[in-house]
């Protein structure tokens, strides 16, 4: 299963490249699609039986979770469009051997994390699982881990590869395609070089099958988010299993991370 985002793609360092309808969005879509294609080719070379690609980028409006360009997509994979972020779990009920994070970005507040944020740059400051700060890749890995499915690969900037490796363990295979010089500046690989690196490293990862263990936080699991402002907290009031622990902090507690996430983030 490939969880695919835009901000970690080589030569993307501007919101205008990732926001639907913006002047540079089409350029960003091409760069995004071709890095995803490279990852799919790596999976195919490794003999993967079934490849499910999820467009995880909320570009805004009609473009949310529809940023991949259909006509350019690599064949012999299945592609999920239009599904709310981190809600597509049906494959886990059948069994997912490995999760790959393509075009991933660093969590909110990361020094030199290109376009760093967690879920919403406007609404969230920090998210933690059992006190451990996590970004979007960590949240996705914890969802997968509920079903015993490991996160095994990440591509993105140097800060993101470090973040995911430190969270999931040294067996995670990373492909660094750019180095942050700030939040909106990066030293990048050329797109063709980034794609070759991703394909090669995905193949290496899946062919070796030396995966880290699934990320399964100890029960009971507490998912906590520090919100950007007090008005953001009102939408969480009254949800089962969710409580406000401060003027702009909210916690969700359950036996598994998926249950904690499901009651916290139930938008479909």
TORLUMZA-579866 format. One record per atom (N, C-alpha, C): residue number from 1; residue in three letters; atom name; z, x, y. Coordinates in steps of 0.1 Angstrom, whole numbers, always signed. Atoms other than C-alpha are relative to their C-alpha. Layout:
BEGIN
NUM,ALA,CA,Z,X,Y
...
This chain:
BEGIN
1,UNK,N,+0,+9,-12
1,UNK,CA,+0,+0,+0
1,UNK,C,+0,+9,+12
2,UNK,N,+1,-8,-12
2,UNK,CA,-11,+15,+33
2,UNK,C,+5,-9,+12
3,UNK,N,-5,+6,-12
3,UNK,CA,+9,+5,+64
3,UNK,C,-6,+7,+12
4,UNK,N,+8,-7,-9
4,UNK,CA,-14,+13,+93
4,UNK,C,+2,-4,+15
5,UNK,N,-3,+2,-14
5,UNK,CA,-6,+17,+130
5,UNK,C,-10,+9,+9
6,UNK,N,+10,-7,-8
6,UNK,CA,-26,+30,+160
6,UNK,C,+6,+12,+8
7,UNK,N,-5,-10,-9
7,UNK,CA,-2,+51,+181
7,UNK,C,+0,+14,-5
8,UNK,N,-1,-13,+6
8,UNK,CA,+0,+80,+157
8,UNK,C,-14,+7,-3
9,UNK,N,+13,-5,+3
9,UNK,CA,-38,+85,+154
9,UNK,C,-4,+12,+10
10,UNK,N,+4,-12,-8
10,UNK,CA,-53,+118,+167
10,UNK,C,-9,-5,+12
11,UNK,N,+7,+3,-12
11,UNK,CA,-66,+116,+203
11,UNK,C,+4,-13,+7
12,UNK,N,-6,+11,-6
12,UNK,CA,-46,+85,+211
12,UNK,C,+13,+3,+7
13,UNK,N,-12,-3,-7
13,UNK,CA,-20,+90,+238
13,UNK,C,+2,-9,+12
14,UNK,N,+0,+9,-12
14,UNK,CA,-25,+61,+263
14,UNK,C,+1,-14,-5
15,UNK,N,-1,+15,+4
15,UNK,CA,-15,+24,+261
15,UNK,C,-13,-7,+1
16,UNK,N,+13,+6,-1
16,UNK,CA,-50,+16,+272
16,UNK,C,-9,+1,-12
17,UNK,N,+7,-2,+12
17,UNK,CA,-63,+28,+239
17,UNK,C,+5,-9,-12
18,UNK,N,-6,+8,+11
18,UNK,CA,-40,+5,+218
18,UNK,C,+2,-14,+4
19,UNK,N,-2,+14,-4
19,UNK,CA,-37,-27,+239
19,UNK,C,-13,-8,+0
20,UNK,N,+12,+8,+2
20,UNK,CA,-62,-54,+230
20,UNK,C,-6,-4,+13
21,UNK,N,+8,+4,-12
21,UNK,CA,-89,-59,+256
21,UNK,C,+1,+10,+11
22,UNK,N,+0,-10,-10
22,UNK,CA,-80,-28,+276
22,UNK,C,-12,+8,+0
23,UNK,N,+12,-7,-2
23,UNK,CA,-107,-5,+289
23,UNK,C,-3,+10,-12
24,UNK,N,+2,-10,+10
24,UNK,CA,-102,+21,+262
24,UNK,C,+3,-5,-14
25,UNK,N,-4,+6,+13
25,UNK,CA,-92,-2,+233
25,UNK,C,-11,+2,-11
26,UNK,N,+10,-2,+10
26,UNK,CA,-126,+0,+216
26,UNK,C,-1,+14,-5
27,UNK,N,-1,-14,+5
27,UNK,CA,-124,+38,+215
27,UNK,C,+12,+2,-9
28,UNK,N,-12,-1,+9
28,UNK,CA,-89,+35,+200
28,UNK,C,-3,-6,-14
29,UNK,N,+3,+6,+12
29,UNK,CA,-101,+11,+174
29,UNK,C,-9,+8,-10
30,UNK,N,+8,-9,+8
30,UNK,CA,-128,+35,+162
30,UNK,C,+8,+11,-6
31,UNK,N,-8,-11,+5
31,UNK,CA,-104,+64,+159
31,UNK,C,+10,-5,-10
32,UNK,N,-9,+6,+10
32,UNK,CA,-79,+41,+141
32,UNK,C,-7,-3,-13
33,UNK,N,+7,+4,+13
33,UNK,CA,-104,+27,+116
33,UNK,C,-4,+12,-8
34,UNK,N,+5,-11,+7
34,UNK,CA,-118,+61,+107
34,UNK,C,+12,+8,-7
35,UNK,N,-11,-6,+6
35,UNK,CA,-83,+76,+100
35,UNK,C,+5,-8,-12
36,UNK,N,-4,+9,+11
36,UNK,CA,-75,+46,+78
36,UNK,C,-10,+2,-11
37,UNK,N,+10,-2,+10
37,UNK,CA,-108,+51,+60
37,UNK,C,+2,+13,-8
38,UNK,N,-3,-12,+7
38,UNK,CA,-99,+87,+53
38,UNK,C,+11,-1,-10
39,UNK,N,-11,+2,+10
39,UNK,CA,-66,+77,+37
39,UNK,C,-5,-8,-12
40,UNK,N,+6,+8,+11
40,UNK,CA,-85,+51,+16
40,UNK,C,-8,+9,-9
41,UNK,N,+8,-9,+8
41,UNK,CA,-109,+78,+4
41,UNK,C,+9,+9,-8
42,UNK,N,-10,-8,+7
42,UNK,CA,-79,+100,-5
42,UNK,C,+6,-8,-12
43,UNK,N,-5,+9,+11
43,UNK,CA,-65,+71,-26
43,UNK,C,-10,-1,-11
44,UNK,N,+11,+1,+10
44,UNK,CA,-98,+66,-43
44,UNK,C,-2,+12,-8
45,UNK,N,+2,-13,+7
45,UNK,CA,-102,+103,-52
45,UNK,C,+12,+2,-10
46,UNK,N,-11,-1,+8
46,UNK,CA,-67,+101,-67
46,UNK,C,+0,-10,-12
47,UNK,N,+1,+9,+11
47,UNK,CA,-78,+73,-90
47,UNK,C,+9,-12,+1
48,UNK,N,-8,+12,-3
48,UNK,CA,-57,+45,-74
48,UNK,C,-7,-12,-5
49,UNK,N,+7,+12,+5
49,UNK,CA,-64,+12,-92
49,UNK,C,-2,-11,+11
50,UNK,N,+1,+11,-11
50,UNK,CA,-57,-11,-62
50,UNK,C,+6,+5,+13
51,UNK,N,-5,-5,-13
51,UNK,CA,-54,-2,-26
51,UNK,C,+0,-12,+10
52,UNK,N,-2,+10,-10
52,UNK,CA,-40,-27,-1
52,UNK,C,+3,+6,+14
53,UNK,N,-2,-5,-13
53,UNK,CA,-43,-19,+36
53,UNK,C,+4,-11,+9
54,UNK,N,-5,+10,-10
54,UNK,CA,-23,-37,+62
54,UNK,C,-1,+5,+14
55,UNK,N,+1,-3,-14
55,UNK,CA,-32,-37,+98
55,UNK,C,+13,-4,+7
56,UNK,N,-14,+2,-6
56,UNK,CA,+3,-33,+114
56,UNK,C,+1,+1,+15
57,UNK,N,-1,-2,-14
57,UNK,CA,-7,-29,+150
57,UNK,C,-1,-13,+8
58,UNK,N,+0,+12,-9
58,UNK,CA,+3,-56,+174
58,UNK,C,-6,+3,+14
59,UNK,N,+7,-3,-12
59,UNK,CA,-23,-51,+200
59,UNK,C,+1,-10,+12
60,UNK,N,-1,+10,-10
60,UNK,CA,-16,-83,+218
60,UNK,C,-10,-11,-1
61,UNK,N,+9,+12,+0
61,UNK,CA,-31,-118,+219
61,UNK,C,-8,-1,-13
62,UNK,N,+8,+2,+12
62,UNK,CA,-60,-124,+195
62,UNK,C,-3,+13,-8
63,UNK,N,+2,-13,+6
63,UNK,CA,-62,-87,+187
63,UNK,C,+12,+5,-9
64,UNK,N,-12,-5,+7
64,UNK,CA,-27,-84,+172
64,UNK,C,-3,-1,-15
65,UNK,N,+2,-2,+14
65,UNK,CA,-29,-71,+136
65,UNK,C,-15,-3,-4
66,UNK,N,+14,+1,+2
66,UNK,CA,-67,-72,+139
66,UNK,C,-8,+12,+7
67,UNK,N,+6,-12,-8
67,UNK,CA,-75,-37,+154
67,UNK,C,-10,+7,-9
68,UNK,N,+10,-7,+8
68,UNK,CA,-94,-23,+124
68,UNK,C,-13,-7,+1
69,UNK,N,+13,+5,-2
69,UNK,CA,-131,-27,+127
69,UNK,C,-6,-4,-13
70,UNK,N,+4,+4,+13
70,UNK,CA,-143,-47,+97
70,UNK,C,-13,+6,-5
71,UNK,N,+13,-5,+5
71,UNK,CA,-179,-35,+96
71,UNK,C,+1,+15,-4
72,UNK,N,-1,-15,+3
72,UNK,CA,-167,+2,+94
72,UNK,C,+9,+3,-11
73,UNK,N,-11,-3,+10
73,UNK,CA,-141,-2,+67
73,UNK,C,-6,+6,-13
74,UNK,N,+3,-6,+12
74,UNK,CA,-142,+19,+36
74,UNK,C,+0,-10,-11
75,UNK,N,+0,+10,+11
75,UNK,CA,-152,-2,+5
75,UNK,C,+10,+4,-11
76,UNK,N,-9,-2,+12
76,UNK,CA,-131,-6,-27
76,UNK,C,+14,+0,+4
77,UNK,N,-14,+3,-4
77,UNK,CA,-99,-16,-9
77,UNK,C,+1,-14,+5
78,UNK,N,-2,+14,-6
78,UNK,CA,-84,-49,+3
78,UNK,C,+7,+2,+13
79,UNK,N,-5,-1,-13
79,UNK,CA,-75,-54,+39
79,UNK,C,+7,-13,+5
80,UNK,N,-8,+11,-5
80,UNK,CA,-48,-76,+54
80,UNK,C,-1,-1,+15
81,UNK,N,+1,+2,-14
81,UNK,CA,-54,-90,+89
81,UNK,C,+8,-12,+4
82,UNK,N,-5,+12,-6
82,UNK,CA,-35,-113,+111
82,UNK,C,+14,-4,-5
83,UNK,N,-14,+3,+5
83,UNK,CA,-1,-112,+93
83,UNK,C,+10,+6,+8
84,UNK,N,-11,-5,-9
84,UNK,CA,+31,-109,+113
84,UNK,C,+5,+13,-6
85,UNK,N,-4,-13,+4
85,UNK,CA,+45,-74,+113
85,UNK,C,+11,+1,-10
86,UNK,N,-10,-2,+10
86,UNK,CA,+65,-63,+83
86,UNK,C,+5,-12,-7
87,UNK,N,-4,+12,+8
87,UNK,CA,+64,-97,+66
87,UNK,C,-8,-1,-13
88,UNK,N,+9,+1,+12
88,UNK,CA,+37,-91,+39
88,UNK,C,+7,+7,-11
89,UNK,N,-7,-6,+11
89,UNK,CA,+58,-85,+8
89,UNK,C,-5,-5,-13
90,UNK,N,+4,+5,+12
90,UNK,CA,+39,-104,-18
90,UNK,C,-4,+11,-11
91,UNK,N,+4,-10,+10
91,UNK,CA,+24,-72,-34
91,UNK,C,+12,+6,-7
92,UNK,N,-12,-6,+6
92,UNK,CA,+60,-59,-41
92,UNK,C,+4,-8,-12
93,UNK,N,-4,+9,+12
93,UNK,CA,+66,-89,-64
93,UNK,C,-8,+3,-12
94,UNK,N,+9,-4,+12
94,UNK,CA,+37,-76,-86
94,UNK,C,+3,+15,-3
95,UNK,N,-2,-14,+2
95,UNK,CA,+47,-39,-82
95,UNK,C,-9,+9,+9
96,UNK,N,+7,-9,-8
96,UNK,CA,+37,-13,-56
96,UNK,C,+5,+14,-3
97,UNK,N,-4,-13,+4
97,UNK,CA,+37,+23,-68
97,UNK,C,+4,+10,+12
98,UNK,N,-2,-9,-11
98,UNK,CA,+36,+40,-34
98,UNK,C,-4,-6,+13
99,UNK,N,+2,+4,-13
99,UNK,CA,+37,+33,+3
99,UNK,C,-4,+11,+9
100,UNK,N,+5,-10,-8
100,UNK,CA,+17,+53,+28
100,UNK,C,+0,-5,+15
101,UNK,N,+0,+4,-14
101,UNK,CA,+22,+52,+66
101,UNK,C,-10,+8,+8
102,UNK,N,+12,-6,-7
102,UNK,CA,-10,+59,+85
102,UNK,C,+0,-3,+15
103,UNK,N,-1,+3,-14
103,UNK,CA,-11,+64,+122
103,UNK,C,+13,-3,+6
104,UNK,N,-13,+3,-4
104,UNK,CA,+26,+62,+125
104,UNK,C,+5,+7,+12
105,UNK,N,-6,-6,-12
105,UNK,CA,+46,+69,+156
105,UNK,C,+15,+1,-1
106,UNK,N,-14,-3,+0
106,UNK,CA,+81,+81,+164
106,UNK,C,+8,-12,+6
107,UNK,N,-9,+11,-5
107,UNK,CA,+111,+58,+171
107,UNK,C,+3,+2,+15
108,UNK,N,-3,+0,-14
108,UNK,CA,+122,+49,+206
108,UNK,C,+9,+12,+4
109,UNK,N,-8,-11,-5
109,UNK,CA,+136,+78,+226
109,UNK,C,-2,+13,-5
110,UNK,N,+3,-13,+6
110,UNK,CA,+121,+106,+206
110,UNK,C,-6,+10,+10
111,UNK,N,+6,-10,-9
111,UNK,CA,+114,+137,+227
111,UNK,C,-14,+4,-6
112,UNK,N,+13,-4,+4
112,UNK,CA,+77,+145,+226
112,UNK,C,-6,-9,-11
113,UNK,N,+6,+10,+8
113,UNK,CA,+70,+114,+205
113,UNK,C,-11,-8,+7
114,UNK,N,+11,+6,-8
114,UNK,CA,+36,+102,+216
114,UNK,C,+0,-15,-2
115,UNK,N,-1,+15,-1
115,UNK,CA,+38,+65,+227
115,UNK,C,+11,-5,-9
116,UNK,N,-12,+4,+8
116,UNK,CA,+72,+64,+210
116,UNK,C,+6,-13,+4
117,UNK,N,-7,+13,-2
117,UNK,CA,+89,+30,+206
117,UNK,C,+4,-5,-13
118,UNK,N,-4,+7,+13
118,UNK,CA,+105,+8,+180
118,UNK,C,-3,-15,+2
119,UNK,N,+4,+14,+0
119,UNK,CA,+88,-26,+175
119,UNK,C,-5,-4,+13
120,UNK,N,+4,+4,-13
120,UNK,CA,+87,-34,+212
120,UNK,C,+6,+10,+10
121,UNK,N,-4,-9,-10
121,UNK,CA,+88,-9,+240
121,UNK,C,+7,-7,+12
122,UNK,N,-6,+8,-10
122,UNK,CA,+99,-37,+263
122,UNK,C,+13,-6,-4
123,UNK,N,-12,+8,+4
123,UNK,CA,+126,-54,+242
123,UNK,C,+11,+8,-7
124,UNK,N,-10,-7,+8
124,UNK,CA,+143,-28,+220
124,UNK,C,+2,+14,+5
125,UNK,N,-3,-13,-3
125,UNK,CA,+160,+4,+227
125,UNK,C,+2,+9,-13
126,UNK,N,-3,-7,+12
126,UNK,CA,+173,+15,+193
126,UNK,C,+3,-9,-12
127,UNK,N,-3,+7,+12
127,UNK,CA,+174,+2,+157
127,UNK,C,+7,+9,-10
128,UNK,N,-7,-8,+10
128,UNK,CA,+198,+14,+130
128,UNK,C,+1,-8,-13
129,UNK,N,-3,+6,+13
129,UNK,CA,+203,+7,+93
129,UNK,C,+12,+7,-5
130,UNK,N,-13,-6,+4
130,UNK,CA,+239,+13,+83
130,UNK,C,+3,+12,+8
131,UNK,N,-4,-11,-10
131,UNK,CA,+243,+34,+114
131,UNK,C,-11,+11,+1
132,UNK,N,+10,-10,+0
132,UNK,CA,+212,+55,+107
132,UNK,C,-12,-4,+9
133,UNK,N,+11,+4,-8
133,UNK,CA,+186,+54,+135
133,UNK,C,-13,+0,-8
134,UNK,N,+13,+1,+7
134,UNK,CA,+152,+43,+122
134,UNK,C,-11,-5,+10
135,UNK,N,+11,+5,-7
135,UNK,CA,+118,+37,+136
135,UNK,C,-8,-10,-9
136,UNK,N,+7,+10,+8
136,UNK,CA,+91,+14,+123
136,UNK,C,-3,+4,-14
137,UNK,N,+2,-5,+14
137,UNK,CA,+83,+36,+93
137,UNK,C,+12,-2,-8
138,UNK,N,-12,+2,+8
138,UNK,CA,+119,+35,+83
138,UNK,C,+3,-14,-3
139,UNK,N,-1,+14,+3
139,UNK,CA,+120,-2,+86
139,UNK,C,-9,-4,-12
140,UNK,N,+10,+3,+11
140,UNK,CA,+89,-5,+64
140,UNK,C,+5,+6,-13
141,UNK,N,-5,-7,+12
141,UNK,CA,+103,+20,+39
141,UNK,C,+12,-7,-6
142,UNK,N,-11,+7,+5
142,UNK,CA,+135,+0,+36
142,UNK,C,-4,-13,-6
143,UNK,N,+5,+12,+6
143,UNK,CA,+116,-32,+30
143,UNK,C,-6,+3,-14
144,UNK,N,+6,-4,+12
144,UNK,CA,+96,-15,+3
144,UNK,C,+11,+4,-10
145,UNK,N,-10,-5,+8
145,UNK,CA,+127,+1,-11
145,UNK,C,+8,-12,-7
146,UNK,N,-6,+12,+6
146,UNK,CA,+142,-34,-17
146,UNK,C,-5,-3,-14
147,UNK,N,+7,+3,+13
147,UNK,CA,+117,-37,-46
147,UNK,C,-1,+13,-8
148,UNK,N,+0,-12,+7
148,UNK,CA,+122,-1,-57
148,UNK,C,-13,+8,+2
149,UNK,N,+13,-6,-3
149,UNK,CA,+89,+11,-41
149,UNK,C,+2,+11,+11
150,UNK,N,-3,-11,-9
150,UNK,CA,+89,+45,-24
150,UNK,C,-10,+2,+11
151,UNK,N,+8,-4,-11
151,UNK,CA,+75,+57,+9
151,UNK,C,-4,+15,-3
152,UNK,N,+3,-14,+5
152,UNK,CA,+55,+89,+0
152,UNK,C,-9,+8,+9
153,UNK,N,+10,-7,-9
153,UNK,CA,+31,+98,+28
153,UNK,C,+1,-5,+14
154,UNK,N,+0,+4,-14
154,UNK,CA,+30,+98,+66
154,UNK,C,-10,+9,+8
155,UNK,N,+8,-8,-10
155,UNK,CA,+4,+108,+92
155,UNK,C,+3,-5,+13
156,UNK,N,-4,+3,-14
156,UNK,CA,+10,+109,+129
156,UNK,C,+2,+13,+7
157,UNK,N,-3,-12,-7
157,UNK,CA,+23,+133,+154
157,UNK,C,+12,+8,-7
158,UNK,N,-10,-9,+6
158,UNK,CA,+47,+162,+146
158,UNK,C,+14,-7,+0
159,UNK,N,-13,+7,+0
159,UNK,CA,+78,+142,+157
159,UNK,C,+1,-11,-10
160,UNK,N,+0,+11,+9
160,UNK,CA,+69,+113,+135
160,UNK,C,+1,+5,-15
161,UNK,N,-1,-5,+13
161,UNK,CA,+63,+134,+104
161,UNK,C,+14,+6,-3
162,UNK,N,-13,-5,+1
162,UNK,CA,+96,+151,+110
162,UNK,C,+10,-11,-2
163,UNK,N,-9,+11,+1
163,UNK,CA,+114,+118,+115
163,UNK,C,+0,-7,-14
164,UNK,N,+2,+7,+13
164,UNK,CA,+100,+102,+83
164,UNK,C,+5,+9,-12
165,UNK,N,-4,-10,+10
165,UNK,CA,+106,+134,+62
165,UNK,C,+15,+1,-1
166,UNK,N,-14,-1,+0
166,UNK,CA,+142,+136,+73
166,UNK,C,+7,-12,-5
167,UNK,N,-6,+12,+5
167,UNK,CA,+148,+100,+65
167,UNK,C,-2,-2,-15
168,UNK,N,+4,+4,+13
168,UNK,CA,+130,+97,+32
168,UNK,C,+1,+12,-10
169,UNK,N,-2,-12,+8
169,UNK,CA,+134,+133,+19
169,UNK,C,-12,+9,+0
170,UNK,N,+10,-10,-2
170,UNK,CA,+114,+165,+16
170,UNK,C,-12,-2,-9
171,UNK,N,+11,+3,+8
171,UNK,CA,+91,+151,-11
171,UNK,C,-11,-8,+7
172,UNK,N,+10,+7,-8
172,UNK,CA,+73,+130,+15
172,UNK,C,-11,+10,+4
173,UNK,N,+11,-9,-5
173,UNK,CA,+39,+145,+22
173,UNK,C,-5,-5,+14
174,UNK,N,+4,+4,-14
174,UNK,CA,+29,+146,+59
174,UNK,C,-13,+7,+4
175,UNK,N,+13,-5,-6
175,UNK,CA,-3,+151,+78
175,UNK,C,+2,-1,+15
176,UNK,N,-2,-1,-15
176,UNK,CA,+4,+162,+114
176,UNK,C,-14,+1,+6
177,UNK,N,+13,+0,-6
177,UNK,CA,-27,+153,+134
177,UNK,C,+1,+2,+16
178,UNK,N,-2,-3,-14
178,UNK,CA,-12,+159,+169
178,UNK,C,+14,+4,+3
179,UNK,N,-13,-5,-4
179,UNK,CA,+17,+175,+187
179,UNK,C,+3,-5,+14
180,UNK,N,-3,+6,-13
180,UNK,CA,+34,+157,+216
180,UNK,C,+3,+10,+10
181,UNK,N,-4,-8,-12
181,UNK,CA,+35,+173,+250
181,UNK,C,+8,-8,+9
182,UNK,N,-6,+10,-8
182,UNK,CA,+53,+143,+263
182,UNK,C,-3,-13,-6
183,UNK,N,+3,+13,+6
183,UNK,CA,+52,+106,+257
183,UNK,C,-14,-4,+1
184,UNK,N,+14,+4,-3
184,UNK,CA,+17,+103,+271
184,UNK,C,-10,+11,+0
185,UNK,N,+8,-11,+1
185,UNK,CA,+2,+136,+263
185,UNK,C,+2,+7,-13
186,UNK,N,+0,-6,+13
186,UNK,CA,-7,+155,+231
186,UNK,C,-10,+11,-1
187,UNK,N,+10,-9,+5
187,UNK,CA,-24,+185,+216
187,UNK,C,-5,-6,-13
188,UNK,N,+5,+8,+11
188,UNK,CA,-47,+169,+191
188,UNK,C,-10,+9,-9
189,UNK,N,+11,-5,+8
189,UNK,CA,-68,+179,+161
189,UNK,C,-12,-8,+4
190,UNK,N,+13,+8,-1
190,UNK,CA,-105,+169,+165
190,UNK,C,+1,-11,-10
191,UNK,N,-1,+11,+9
191,UNK,CA,-109,+135,+149
191,UNK,C,-6,+3,-14
192,UNK,N,+5,-4,+13
192,UNK,CA,-131,+149,+121
192,UNK,C,+9,+8,-8
193,UNK,N,-10,-8,+7
193,UNK,CA,-105,+175,+113
193,UNK,C,+12,-8,-4
194,UNK,N,-11,+9,+3
194,UNK,CA,-77,+149,+114
194,UNK,C,-3,-8,-13
195,UNK,N,+3,+8,+12
195,UNK,CA,-96,+127,+89
195,UNK,C,-1,+9,-13
196,UNK,N,+0,-8,+12
196,UNK,CA,-103,+156,+65
196,UNK,C,+14,+4,-4
197,UNK,N,-14,-3,+4
197,UNK,CA,-66,+165,+66
197,UNK,C,+7,-12,-7
198,UNK,N,-6,+12,+6
198,UNK,CA,-55,+130,+59
198,UNK,C,-5,-3,-14
199,UNK,N,+6,+3,+14
199,UNK,CA,-79,+125,+30
199,UNK,C,+5,+10,-10
200,UNK,N,-4,-10,+9
200,UNK,CA,-69,+158,+15
200,UNK,C,+15,-1,-4
201,UNK,N,-15,+1,+2
201,UNK,CA,-31,+153,+19
201,UNK,C,+3,-13,-8
202,UNK,N,-2,+12,+8
202,UNK,CA,-33,+117,+6
202,UNK,C,-3,+3,-15
203,UNK,N,+3,-3,+14
203,UNK,CA,-51,+129,-25
203,UNK,C,+10,+9,-6
204,UNK,N,-10,-10,+6
204,UNK,CA,-27,+158,-30
204,UNK,C,+13,-8,-3
205,UNK,N,-13,+7,+3
205,UNK,CA,+3,+134,-27
205,UNK,C,-1,-9,-12
206,UNK,N,+1,+10,+10
206,UNK,CA,-10,+107,-50
206,UNK,C,-3,+6,-14
207,UNK,N,+4,-7,+12
207,UNK,CA,-25,+131,-75
207,UNK,C,+12,+7,-7
208,UNK,N,-11,-7,+5
208,UNK,CA,+7,+150,-79
208,UNK,C,+11,-9,-5
209,UNK,N,-10,+10,+4
209,UNK,CA,+29,+119,-82
209,UNK,C,+14,+5,-1
210,UNK,N,-14,-5,-2
210,UNK,CA,+60,+138,-72
210,UNK,C,+6,-7,+12
211,UNK,N,-4,+8,-11
211,UNK,CA,+74,+110,-51
211,UNK,C,+15,+1,+3
212,UNK,N,-14,+2,-3
212,UNK,CA,+107,+107,-33
212,UNK,C,+6,-13,-5
213,UNK,N,-5,+13,+5
213,UNK,CA,+131,+80,-44
213,UNK,C,-2,-11,+11
214,UNK,N,+1,+11,-9
214,UNK,CA,+128,+46,-28
214,UNK,C,+12,+1,+10
215,UNK,N,-11,+0,-11
215,UNK,CA,+148,+42,+5
215,UNK,C,+7,-13,-2
216,UNK,N,-8,+12,+2
216,UNK,CA,+175,+17,-5
216,UNK,C,+14,+2,+6
217,UNK,N,-13,-2,-7
217,UNK,CA,+204,+17,+20
217,UNK,C,+11,-8,-8
218,UNK,N,-11,+5,+8
218,UNK,CA,+238,+10,+4
218,UNK,C,+3,-15,+5
219,UNK,N,-4,+14,-3
219,UNK,CA,+249,-27,+2
219,UNK,C,+15,+0,+4
220,UNK,N,+8,+9,-8
220,UNK,CA,+260,-45,+22
220,UNK,C,-7,+7,+11
221,UNK,N,+9,-6,-10
221,UNK,CA,+232,-36,+46
221,UNK,C,+2,-6,+14
222,UNK,N,-1,+5,-13
222,UNK,CA,+237,-38,+83
222,UNK,C,-12,+5,+9
223,UNK,N,+11,-4,-9
223,UNK,CA,+206,-38,+106
223,UNK,C,+4,-4,+14
224,UNK,N,-4,+1,-14
224,UNK,CA,+215,-33,+142
224,UNK,C,-10,+4,+10
225,UNK,N,+10,-4,-11
225,UNK,CA,+193,-34,+173
225,UNK,C,+7,-1,+13
226,UNK,N,-4,+1,-14
226,UNK,CA,+202,-25,+208
226,UNK,C,-12,-4,+8
227,UNK,N,+11,+6,-8
227,UNK,CA,+181,-46,+231
227,UNK,C,+0,+6,+14
228,UNK,N,+2,-7,-13
228,UNK,CA,+167,-36,+264
228,UNK,C,+8,-8,+11
229,UNK,N,-7,+8,-10
229,UNK,CA,+184,-64,+284
229,UNK,C,+8,-12,-6
230,UNK,N,-9,+11,+6
230,UNK,CA,+210,-92,+280
230,UNK,C,-8,-12,-3
231,UNK,N,+7,+13,+3
231,UNK,CA,+184,-120,+282
231,UNK,C,-7,+1,-13
232,UNK,N,+6,-1,+13
232,UNK,CA,+168,-107,+250
232,UNK,C,+8,-5,-11
233,UNK,N,-10,+4,+11
233,UNK,CA,+199,-116,+230
233,UNK,C,+0,-15,-3
234,UNK,N,-2,+14,+2
234,UNK,CA,+197,-153,+235
234,UNK,C,-9,-6,-12
235,UNK,N,+8,+5,+11
235,UNK,CA,+169,-158,+209
235,UNK,C,+6,+2,-14
236,UNK,N,-6,-3,+13
236,UNK,CA,+191,-144,+181
236,UNK,C,+12,-9,-2
237,UNK,N,-12,+8,+1
237,UNK,CA,+220,-168,+188
237,UNK,C,-1,-11,-10
238,UNK,N,+0,+11,+10
238,UNK,CA,+228,-192,+159
238,UNK,C,-7,+3,-13
239,UNK,N,+7,-3,+13
239,UNK,CA,+207,-175,+132
239,UNK,C,+10,+4,-11
240,UNK,N,-9,-3,+11
240,UNK,CA,+224,-174,+98
240,UNK,C,+0,+15,-4
241,UNK,N,-2,-14,+4
241,UNK,CA,+237,-139,+89
241,UNK,C,-2,+9,+12
242,UNK,N,+2,-9,-11
242,UNK,CA,+230,-126,+124
242,UNK,C,+11,-3,+11
243,UNK,N,-10,+2,-10
243,UNK,CA,+256,-121,+151
243,UNK,C,-2,+9,+12
244,UNK,N,+0,-8,-12
244,UNK,CA,+257,-108,+187
244,UNK,C,+13,+8,+0
245,UNK,N,-12,-8,+0
245,UNK,CA,+281,-79,+188
245,UNK,C,+3,+7,+14
246,UNK,N,-1,-5,-13
246,UNK,CA,+277,-71,+225
246,UNK,C,-10,-8,+9
247,UNK,N,+10,+7,-9
247,UNK,CA,+258,-83,+256
247,UNK,C,-14,+1,-4
248,UNK,N,+14,-2,+3
248,UNK,CA,+226,-68,+243
248,UNK,C,-1,+8,-14
249,UNK,N,+1,-5,+13
249,UNK,CA,+234,-58,+207
249,UNK,C,+1,-11,-10
250,UNK,N,+1,+11,+10
250,UNK,CA,+226,-79,+176
250,UNK,C,+0,+7,-14
251,UNK,N,-1,-5,+14
251,UNK,CA,+234,-73,+139
251,UNK,C,-3,-10,-10
252,UNK,N,+3,+8,+12
252,UNK,CA,+221,-87,+107
252,UNK,C,+5,+7,-12
253,UNK,N,-7,-6,+12
253,UNK,CA,+241,-82,+75
253,UNK,C,-4,-8,-12
254,UNK,N,+3,+7,+13
254,UNK,CA,+231,-90,+39
254,UNK,C,+1,+10,-11
255,UNK,N,-1,-8,+11
255,UNK,CA,+231,-77,+4
255,UNK,C,-11,+11,-2
256,UNK,N,+12,-9,+0
256,UNK,CA,+196,-61,+7
256,UNK,C,-6,+1,+14
257,UNK,N,+6,-1,-13
257,UNK,CA,+176,-48,+36
257,UNK,C,-10,-11,+2
258,UNK,N,+9,+11,-2
258,UNK,CA,+149,-74,+30
258,UNK,C,+7,-13,+5
259,UNK,N,-7,+12,-4
259,UNK,CA,+174,-102,+33
259,UNK,C,+5,+2,+15
260,UNK,N,-4,-2,-14
260,UNK,CA,+188,-86,+65
260,UNK,C,-11,-1,+9
261,UNK,N,+12,+0,-8
261,UNK,CA,+153,-82,+79
261,UNK,C,-5,-14,+1
262,UNK,N,+6,+14,+1
262,UNK,CA,+142,-117,+68
262,UNK,C,+7,-9,+9
263,UNK,N,-8,+10,-8
263,UNK,CA,+170,-135,+86
263,UNK,C,+0,+5,+15
264,UNK,N,+1,-5,-14
264,UNK,CA,+166,-112,+117
264,UNK,C,-14,-2,+6
265,UNK,N,+14,+0,-5
265,UNK,CA,+128,-111,+120
265,UNK,C,-8,-10,-9
266,UNK,N,+6,+10,+9
266,UNK,CA,+115,-144,+106
266,UNK,C,-13,-6,+6
267,UNK,N,+13,+5,-6
267,UNK,CA,+84,-148,+128
267,UNK,C,-11,+1,-10
268,UNK,N,+11,+0,+10
268,UNK,CA,+53,-157,+107
268,UNK,C,-13,-1,+8
